[in-house]
Amino acid sequence: MKNKNLRPIIYVLSCMAFLFSCLTGGVYRQTDGVYPLVIPFYFEHEGYGHIMLYATINGQTGRFMFDTGSMTSWARINGEGLPVIMRFPERIDGRLQYTNFYRVNYIQFGDINVRARSGLVTESDLVFSTLFRPEEYGLLGLGIFEGFWVELSFSRHEIVLHLQKPAHFASASHAPLVMLCRMDPLYLPINIDGREWLMGVDTGLRSAFFFPNDIPNYASPENIIERILSSGEIGDYYLLRANSVTALDRTYYGRFIMNNSYSAARRDWLSHTDKGLVGLRFLRNYDLLFDYREVFYGRTTGMYFMPIVPPEERDYGISFVTEIPVPGIISYIFSARGGLIITDILTGSLAYTLGLRPGAEISKIDGKPISAFTLDELRSRLPIQNAATMYILNEHGDEVLVRFR
């Protein structure tokens, strides 16, 4: 009889414990419970590309991109059996459909089980297949590591979860981080020409920087170099000269930068990217320690950093240049035919004067087909900036030679 009377109490206590665990987060390791927890990562391409992790969510294993630019996770998995915490109505092809927002309670990395407080949207509920390659399972937002000191070690290619601030960061430099609202990514203050800007810390961004859209409104007229022609949906996109840019441990002088209208128009639904982004190409110069202990509540004490790449050896690519790009092609995307489709071009550049416009497809650079260049070369933009000739496909698919020198 006593056992029967205890059952309802035990059931209620179990339910309360489950609800408390969902609300408070926390972690455990299946094996021995020893901290810190070390999760290895690798780059999508050797020496470059996104941070990739092998993980198991809801019994399904795949490789995921670790993206600090999103609090929420997005995964190409089956959400059956996961708790649904919210539903969003949307119209697709004229029909009302609902997107489920799931709660992920545990994510497994090898023999490590992390008890996560992460929201999850799956492909079955939202059409986002164009965001990821077929072999990728999606992205893991920063919410999966909420409750920890999170060490992002680029020197060792590890994500390390600490319960306390680790001793080897005792002498590291400190940078404040800002959260604009609860469940939002982290923002790092960057000083540009004496004015402070908040820019999102986004490991999902390969570039070094995307600068805020408001920068041209505060720039001196003589520092606005050129308007950039892009697709019709984009406006107010400029190349301008920054007298000084201070980020973490370094001030850079006399650099050309671009406001990020092009990317913001395509990414604003993820976060406040109109404010600018600090990407992987800049972050990987440091070993970083983030305070994720209370990001769920919109609180963090900031970030600690230790340089691992000397300033003179750092490369920030096209997002941070010392001279106007020649022939003036700013960015492009890969075409289905294996070429490069121009998306942004300086209106006063040589390429523009010679008749090139957004939508033109490049098939060869200096006589070499696009397939002859590595992904790293194309992403660095160096072949485009240094090109003497290009072949452009006309409306009939024939190659037309364009000379820049």
LUMPAGU-321545 format. One line per field, with one value per residue (C-alpha): residue number from 0; residue in one letter; y, z, x. Coordinates in steps of 0.2 Angstrom, whole numbers. Layout:
% LUMPAGU-321545
zase	(NUM,...)
lumnu	(a,...)
y	(Y,...)
z	(Z,...)
x	(X,...)
***
This chain:
% LUMPAGU-321545
zase	(0,1,2,3,4,5,6,7,8,9,10,11,12,13,14,15,16,17,18,19,20,21,22,23,24,25,26,27,28,29,30,31,32,33,34,35,36,37,38,39,40,41,42,43,44,45,46,47,48,49,50,51,52,53,54,55,56,57,58,59,60,61,62,63,64,65,66,67,68,69,70,71,72,73,74,75,76,77,78,79,80,81,82,83,84,85,86,87,88,89,90,91,92,93,94,95,96,97,98,99,100,101,102,103,104,105,106,107,108,109,110,111,112,113,114,115,116,117,118,119,120,121,122,123,124,125,126,127,128,129,130,131,132,133,134,135,136,137,138,139,140,141,142,143,144,145,146,147,148,149,150,151,152,153,154,155,156,157,158,159,160,161,162,163,164,165,166,167,168,169,170,171,172,173,174,175,176,177,178,179,180,181,182,183,184,185,186,187,188,189,190,191,192,193,194,195,196,197,198,199,200,201,202,203,204,205,206,207,208,209,210,211,212,213,214,215,216,217,218,219,220,221,222,223,224,225,226,227,228,229,230,231,232,233,234,235,236,237,238,239,240,241,242,243,244,245,246,247,248,249,250,251,252,253,254,255,256,257,258,259,260,261,262,263,264,265,266,267,268,269,270,271,272,273,274,275,276,277,278,279,280,281,282,283,284,285,286,287,288,289,290,291,292,293,294,295,296,297,298,299,300,301,302,303,304,305,306,307,308,309,310,311,312,313,314,315,316,317,318,319,320,321,322,323,324,325,326,327,328,329,330,331,332,333,334,335,336,337,338,339,340,341,342,343,344,345,346,347,348,349,350,351,352,353,354,355,356,357,358,359,360,361,362,363,364,365,366,367,368,369,370,371,372,373,374,375,376,377,378,379,380,381,382,383,384,385,386,387,388,389,390,391,392,393,394,395,396,397,398,399,400,401,402,403,404)
lumnu	(m,k,n,k,n,l,r,p,i,i,y,v,l,s,c,m,a,f,l,f,s,c,l,t,g,g,v,y,r,q,t,d,g,v,y,p,l,v,i,p,f,y,f,e,h,e,g,y,g,h,i,m,l,y,a,t,i,n,g,q,t,g,r,f,m,f,d,t,g,s,m,t,s,w,a,r,i,n,g,e,g,l,p,v,i,m,r,f,p,e,r,i,d,g,r,l,q,y,t,n,f,y,r,v,n,y,i,q,f,g,d,i,n,v,r,a,r,s,g,l,v,t,e,s,d,l,v,f,s,t,l,f,r,p,e,e,y,g,l,l,g,l,g,i,f,e,g,f,w,v,e,l,s,f,s,r,h,e,i,v,l,h,l,q,k,p,a,h,f,a,s,a,s,h,a,p,l,v,m,l,c,r,m,d,p,l,y,l,p,i,n,i,d,g,r,e,w,l,m,g,v,d,t,g,l,r,s,a,f,f,f,p,n,d,i,p,n,y,a,s,p,e,n,i,i,e,r,i,l,s,s,g,e,i,g,d,y,y,l,l,r,a,n,s,v,t,a,l,d,r,t,y,y,g,r,f,i,m,n,n,s,y,s,a,a,r,r,d,w,l,s,h,t,d,k,g,l,v,g,l,r,f,l,r,n,y,d,l,l,f,d,y,r,e,v,f,y,g,r,t,t,g,m,y,f,m,p,i,v,p,p,e,e,r,d,y,g,i,s,f,v,t,e,i,p,v,p,g,i,i,s,y,i,f,s,a,r,g,g,l,i,i,t,d,i,l,t,g,s,l,a,y,t,l,g,l,r,p,g,a,e,i,s,k,i,d,g,k,p,i,s,a,f,t,l,d,e,l,r,s,r,l,p,i,q,n,a,a,t,m,y,i,l,n,e,h,g,d,e,v,l,v,r,f,r)
y	(0,12,9,13,29,34,31,48,57,49,53,71,73,64,76,91,85,83,100,108,99,106,124,124,115,108,94,76,64,47,39,47,64,72,90,99,91,91,91,90,100,102,115,111,114,111,127,136,135,132,124,106,94,76,75,64,72,62,46,53,56,68,83,100,117,126,144,157,168,159,154,141,125,120,102,90,77,69,78,64,61,78,90,104,120,132,132,145,147,151,150,139,139,147,133,137,126,126,126,116,123,108,107,97,90,81,81,68,71,54,48,65,69,87,92,107,121,123,126,116,118,103,103,93,109,123,124,128,115,129,134,118,105,88,80,92,90,108,120,120,137,144,138,120,125,137,135,134,143,139,138,139,134,137,132,114,113,109,116,114,115,122,123,137,149,139,144,145,161,170,182,183,199,203,210,215,206,212,203,214,203,186,171,183,180,189,206,213,231,237,255,263,280,284,277,261,248,232,217,200,186,174,158,154,168,163,181,192,206,212,231,239,246,263,267,277,289,293,293,309,312,311,293,286,279,271,264,246,239,224,215,226,221,229,247,259,247,256,254,267,271,269,279,267,251,244,226,216,219,228,245,245,261,266,251,250,242,239,240,223,227,212,199,208,206,188,184,197,183,174,189,208,206,224,229,220,203,197,181,166,173,186,175,161,172,169,156,162,159,164,166,156,153,163,167,160,174,187,189,186,194,194,185,182,181,175,179,164,172,187,203,203,186,189,188,195,194,205,211,221,227,240,246,246,229,227,225,230,214,213,196,181,165,148,143,126,126,128,146,161,173,191,198,214,226,244,256,266,251,245,230,241,252,237,232,219,219,208,191,190,173,170,154,157,168,172,157,145,137,140,122,124,135,129,134,143,153,158,162,173,183,184,177,190,204,201,195,202,193,184,175,179,169,178,175,161,153,158,164,182,188,203,212,222,225)
z	(0,4,-13,-22,-12,-16,-35,-38,-28,-37,-54,-50,-44,-60,-70,-60,-62,-81,-83,-72,-82,-98,-91,-83,-96,-89,-96,-92,-99,-101,-96,-81,-79,-80,-86,-96,-111,-127,-144,-159,-175,-192,-206,-221,-232,-226,-218,-222,-222,-209,-193,-194,-180,-181,-170,-166,-164,-161,-166,-182,-185,-198,-199,-194,-196,-179,-181,-167,-178,-173,-156,-164,-173,-190,-195,-209,-198,-193,-178,-174,-155,-150,-140,-150,-140,-154,-170,-184,-198,-215,-233,-245,-263,-257,-243,-225,-217,-200,-195,-179,-167,-157,-141,-142,-125,-129,-143,-143,-149,-150,-132,-125,-122,-120,-112,-123,-122,-140,-151,-167,-184,-196,-215,-215,-207,-217,-234,-232,-242,-252,-236,-234,-245,-247,-236,-222,-209,-205,-192,-173,-165,-150,-139,-139,-127,-116,-97,-101,-103,-121,-127,-146,-149,-167,-162,-157,-167,-152,-144,-125,-112,-95,-79,-73,-81,-86,-78,-95,-99,-83,-92,-108,-114,-112,-124,-120,-129,-130,-132,-140,-134,-126,-138,-149,-155,-147,-153,-152,-152,-166,-168,-185,-187,-169,-168,-160,-170,-164,-175,-173,-169,-183,-186,-200,-210,-220,-223,-210,-209,-216,-211,-205,-217,-208,-211,-227,-217,-205,-217,-223,-241,-247,-240,-250,-265,-276,-276,-280,-293,-288,-291,-292,-274,-266,-263,-254,-256,-255,-256,-244,-235,-216,-208,-194,-188,-171,-168,-152,-151,-167,-176,-195,-205,-222,-227,-240,-233,-239,-230,-231,-239,-251,-237,-225,-238,-238,-220,-210,-206,-195,-185,-184,-198,-204,-190,-197,-194,-188,-197,-196,-206,-192,-177,-182,-178,-159,-146,-139,-123,-123,-107,-112,-94,-96,-114,-113,-102,-113,-101,-104,-96,-113,-122,-118,-132,-135,-152,-161,-178,-178,-185,-200,-205,-204,-221,-221,-240,-250,-235,-229,-243,-245,-263,-274,-282,-300,-312,-300,-298,-279,-278,-287,-285,-293,-308,-312,-328,-317,-320,-309,-310,-306,-292,-287,-297,-295,-305,-310,-312,-328,-329,-328,-342,-353,-351,-338,-326,-312,-320,-332,-331,-331,-339,-339,-330,-339,-351,-337,-334,-317,-313,-313,-298,-280,-269,-258,-273,-278,-261,-258,-274,-280,-297,-300,-293,-303,-319,-336,-346,-344,-355,-352,-359,-370,-371,-384,-372,-383,-375,-377,-373,-361,-358,-343,-347)
x	(0,14,22,6,4,22,20,10,23,37,29,26,44,51,40,47,65,62,55,69,82,74,74,91,102,119,129,135,148,141,158,166,159,177,178,183,175,185,176,188,183,190,189,178,193,211,217,201,182,168,171,164,158,152,137,122,105,89,99,105,124,131,143,137,144,146,139,140,130,114,107,96,102,96,97,93,86,69,62,50,50,58,47,39,40,33,24,25,12,19,12,21,14,-2,-5,-4,9,17,36,39,52,59,69,85,89,105,118,132,149,158,157,152,134,130,114,109,97,95,80,80,72,72,72,55,47,56,63,81,91,100,109,119,128,120,133,130,117,115,122,123,120,129,114,120,134,124,130,148,164,167,185,187,205,211,228,222,206,196,180,183,168,173,163,175,186,202,218,227,216,221,233,222,216,197,184,166,152,135,118,105,91,88,91,102,120,134,141,159,162,173,180,180,186,183,165,160,150,142,147,140,153,149,159,147,155,171,176,185,172,156,154,138,126,126,144,142,130,145,159,168,163,181,181,167,176,163,145,144,132,123,107,91,86,102,105,117,132,148,167,175,191,192,206,207,199,202,197,204,223,226,222,223,226,220,210,196,180,163,146,137,120,123,124,112,98,100,104,94,81,95,100,104,117,114,125,140,149,166,169,180,195,198,193,205,220,216,212,195,186,167,156,141,135,119,117,100,95,104,119,138,153,162,176,195,207,226,234,241,245,257,249,260,255,236,226,209,205,194,184,199,210,223,219,204,201,206,197,183,173,169,160,153,144,147,136,129,140,156,159,158,142,147,135,144,155,161,151,167,179,187,176,161,168,171,152,152,137,130,124,139,147,166,172,191,203,220,216,213,196,188,190,209,208,206,192,204,211,193,187,202,197,215,213,199,208,224,216,223,210,194,182,164,149,137,118,122,134,149,165,170,187,189,206,210,228)
***
